[in-house]
Amino acid sequence: FIIEDIQYLRQRSQVIIDAAHKEY
């Protein structure tokens, strides 16, 4: 369990959320 992995996943999810918002 690595904290860096959590930060990476948060960045990835944020990018996906941003992309989803742009589609609307």
N, CA, C and O atoms as CSV, one atom per row, in Angstrom:
chain,resi,resn,atom,element,x,y,z
A,1,PHE,N,N,0.865,-1.191,0.000
A,1,PHE,CA,C,0.000,0.000,0.000
A,1,PHE,C,C,0.898,1.237,0.000
A,1,PHE,O,O,1.619,1.503,0.962
A,2,ILE,N,N,0.837,1.980,-1.094
A,2,ILE,CA,C,1.724,3.140,-1.224
A,2,ILE,C,C,0.899,4.411,-1.381
A,2,ILE,O,O,-0.045,4.458,-2.170
A,3,ILE,N,N,1.263,5.433,-0.627
A,3,ILE,CA,C,0.519,6.705,-0.695
A,3,ILE,C,C,0.598,7.289,-2.104
A,3,ILE,O,O,-0.366,7.875,-2.597
A,4,GLU,N,N,1.747,7.125,-2.742
A,4,GLU,CA,C,1.907,7.679,-4.090
A,4,GLU,C,C,0.869,7.094,-5.043
A,4,GLU,O,O,0.399,7.775,-5.954
A,5,ASP,N,N,0.514,5.824,-4.827
A,5,ASP,CA,C,-0.491,5.202,-5.688
A,5,ASP,C,C,-1.832,5.914,-5.530
A,5,ASP,O,O,-2.555,6.108,-6.508
A,6,ILE,N,N,-2.162,6.302,-4.299
A,6,ILE,CA,C,-3.437,6.993,-4.063
A,6,ILE,C,C,-3.435,8.332,-4.781
A,6,ILE,O,O,-4.422,8.702,-5.418
A,7,GLN,N,N,-2.319,9.066,-4.680
A,7,GLN,CA,C,-2.236,10.361,-5.356
A,7,GLN,C,C,-2.349,10.165,-6.857
A,7,GLN,O,O,-2.977,10.975,-7.540
A,8,TYR,N,N,-1.752,9.103,-7.381
A,8,TYR,CA,C,-1.821,8.827,-8.811
A,8,TYR,C,C,-3.259,8.522,-9.224
A,8,TYR,O,O,-3.744,9.024,-10.238
A,9,LEU,N,N,-3.929,7.699,-8.432
A,9,LEU,CA,C,-5.319,7.349,-8.758
A,9,LEU,C,C,-6.203,8.590,-8.678
A,9,LEU,O,O,-7.125,8.750,-9.478
A,10,ARG,N,N,-5.922,9.470,-7.711
A,10,ARG,CA,C,-6.720,10.698,-7.600
A,10,ARG,C,C,-6.532,11.556,-8.844
A,10,ARG,O,O,-7.490,12.132,-9.359
A,11,GLN,N,N,-5.292,11.638,-9.324
A,11,GLN,CA,C,-5.045,12.425,-10.532
A,11,GLN,C,C,-5.780,11.820,-11.716
A,11,GLN,O,O,-6.391,12.538,-12.508
A,12,ARG,N,N,-5.722,10.504,-11.836
A,12,ARG,CA,C,-6.382,9.830,-12.954
A,12,ARG,C,C,-7.891,10.058,-12.891
A,12,ARG,O,O,-8.515,10.383,-13.901
A,13,SER,N,N,-8.469,9.890,-11.718
A,13,SER,CA,C,-9.916,10.074,-11.578
A,13,SER,C,C,-10.290,11.526,-11.873
A,13,SER,O,O,-11.336,11.789,-12.466
A,14,GLN,N,N,-9.443,12.461,-11.463
A,14,GLN,CA,C,-9.723,13.877,-11.718
A,14,GLN,C,C,-9.732,14.146,-13.213
A,14,GLN,O,O,-10.583,14.882,-13.713
A,15,VAL,N,N,-8.783,13.547,-13.928
A,15,VAL,CA,C,-8.723,13.734,-15.381
A,15,VAL,C,C,-9.981,13.169,-16.035
A,15,VAL,O,O,-10.555,13.777,-16.939
A,16,ILE,N,N,-10.400,11.994,-15.561
A,16,ILE,CA,C,-11.603,11.371,-16.129
A,16,ILE,C,C,-12.821,12.252,-15.846
A,16,ILE,O,O,-13.675,12.431,-16.714
A,17,ILE,N,N,-12.900,12.798,-14.642
A,17,ILE,CA,C,-14.026,13.668,-14.284
A,17,ILE,C,C,-14.021,14.903,-15.176
A,17,ILE,O,O,-15.069,15.308,-15.681
A,18,ASP,N,N,-12.851,15.503,-15.374
A,18,ASP,CA,C,-12.757,16.689,-16.224
A,18,ASP,C,C,-13.213,16.354,-17.638
A,18,ASP,O,O,-13.937,17.134,-18.256
A,19,ALA,N,N,-12.801,15.217,-18.148
A,19,ALA,CA,C,-13.176,14.816,-19.506
A,19,ALA,C,C,-14.691,14.622,-19.586
A,19,ALA,O,O,-15.317,14.991,-20.580
A,20,ALA,N,N,-15.270,14.048,-18.547
A,20,ALA,CA,C,-16.718,13.810,-18.545
A,20,ALA,C,C,-17.459,15.144,-18.541
A,20,ALA,O,O,-18.477,15.292,-19.218
A,21,HIS,N,N,-16.955,16.109,-17.784
A,21,HIS,CA,C,-17.612,17.415,-17.743
A,21,HIS,C,C,-17.537,18.101,-19.099
A,21,HIS,O,O,-18.482,18.773,-19.510
A,22,LYS,N,N,-16.419,17.935,-19.794
A,22,LYS,CA,C,-16.255,18.591,-21.092
A,22,LYS,C,C,-17.233,18.031,-22.113
A,22,LYS,O,O,-17.635,18.735,-23.039
A,23,GLU,N,N,-17.620,16.762,-21.949
A,23,GLU,CA,C,-18.529,16.149,-22.918
A,23,GLU,C,C,-19.923,16.752,-22.806
A,23,GLU,O,O,-20.669,16.765,-23.785
A,24,TYR,N,N,-20.283,17.248,-21.634
A,24,TYR,CA,C,-21.628,17.796,-21.457
A,24,TYR,C,C,-21.745,19.170,-22.101
A,24,TYR,O,O,-22.810,19.786,-22.052
